[in-house]
Amino acid sequence: MGFGSFKTTHAGWLTLFGSVNNGLGHNSPEEVAVKRLYHKIMVGKQGKSCFGTGAQFLMDEDKKEFAVGRYSATEELNKIEMEANILYWAQSLMSMTYAFIDSTLKSSLSSPSFNIPRVLFVRAGVAIAHTGLHKKGPAHSQTSIRAVYLLEEKINEHQDGEFIKYIHNSDAAPMLEKV
């Protein structure tokens, strides 16, 4: 699907076993955007040969080539969990805000003279890929994290209507001219 300033994006499917009433995965299997963090390793004078086989190279907005570097599993987990928690709290605060607005409008004698926009935060979740179980000792098993992904709902403009991005990663200030 592409890459952004610090995440690669791939198409995927989320299949949950068990019942989920709402949120990401309630329409299982659900098409999702699978995002994984990366950091840029600029290709310098040494060229691509020092990166070894299998290295992935991309071009940034300044047409400079870079290799995709991955974080350690622990660092990746911490960063993805932080983003997922921020999305969770943002959704919660937005729901409380709209509940207050709706309550105030219900008790008001007249409607406002302006349109109140209804914006949404993307539904998201964390997926953790583990290596296989390794036995150590008689009754011990251990697993290790191989990769961590942020799963986001895939927005279908044909079904859901036009998508307008009001806030983006480069600047947290709302793009009010689009409201």
Helices and strands as residue ranges (DSSP letters): E 2-3, E 7-14, E 30-37, E 39-42, G 48-51, E 57-59, E 65-69, H 73-107, E 124-130, E 134-135, E 141-142, E 145-153, H 157-160, G 176-178
